[in-house]
């Protein structure tokens, strides 16, 4: 194949133990913890819904390193959302929940960074809110841990601290739609591809950050994701 311009380097995330996980697409699940749904003004177990971020929204952070995220333009209300990320290794369509683990390559810690003011304004106008979710560096992510090492993650603490003060705390068992159910539903709408990432939702406690803040996110068994806002 002969390209008329030089293609950019594909987005990728480091893998624990070596190598890189290539990123195809980034799916995100909205309002997937009950307390977070409530703080956003919603209640109940509504059907899952999804939005996407560009693959190159990834800000990959190596194990033990501190990622540096630029405070994005156009916003005065940048919010953090800590999430378990599922890395798809085997694609498929209409995957049954019971078969979902066979399609998982591994897990990572991710941040769904959100320009909340822009998202809110788009919601008021009934317009798509990609500008609030899909901007550059809006998906900081730590290294991918192979499922062969971690086993299937269904419970365990998920937390986020800013400058050492805890803001978010939950448990993976509190997901309204668990990982397997999410993969089942998602794969009915899209044929999942190897390299897809799924951000599975965030616990309550989301809030604003500013330049100079340091975020530390944890998921039990996956270590710590550390990101500084410049």
Beta strands, then each sheet from edge to edge (+ up, - down):
strand 1: 12-14
strand 2: 20-22
strand 3: 26-29
strand 4: 50-53
strand 5: 58-60
strand 6: 66-69
strand 7: 78-80
strand 8: 82-88
strand 9: 104-111
strand 10: 114-115
strand 11: 139-141
strand 12: 145-146
strand 13: 157-162
strand 14: 165-171
strand 15: 197-199
strand 16: 207-209
strand 17: 214-219
strand 18: 224-229
sheet 1: 1+ 2-
sheet 2: 4+ 3- 15- 8+ 9- 12+
sheet 3: 5+ 11+
sheet 4: 6+ 18+ 17- 13+ 14-
sheet 5: 10+ 7- 16+
end
